[in-house]
Amino acid sequence: MSTITLPIPDNIDLDTRDTVKFLAAKLFESGRLSLGQAAEVAGLSKVAFSEILIDYGVSLINYPASDIKRDASRI
């Protein structure tokens, strides 16, 4: 796993662990990471990670409505 360094202004109070969890949640939301990958980045189990997604406004079910409509029309 690689490491990324981000320059953050001194006047911004960010907790490193919360920032990593937020980034993992948003990468999961965008489809860039699977649930397992995002949980690993966040340093959590899949279950624990899925439980914190709501804290970041991310749905565990990451399936676009357009795909649901398309799949439903095939039935």
Steps between C-alpha positions, in 0.01 A plus 500: 500500500635844413490811718371843400610822670259794487597855593237635741509859629593527867178683587283203397440254780476155339519168678716268290291186569173678415651639181614154388154354575333784308725451199442123503123554520500743209721274287257215573206725409659592168567135416878541510531256793304189591356471850790277601762733356343805664478320834868409473597862423294615800660235721164341582318174441241498222220496758647790700563699182148443372367630832689832473397577141191685622730740688634614162170503311585186302256218432615142547295406194699663226275422205384785274124542454545485123650150535214390724245619240688330220528172691133513603390546140673173408280294732 
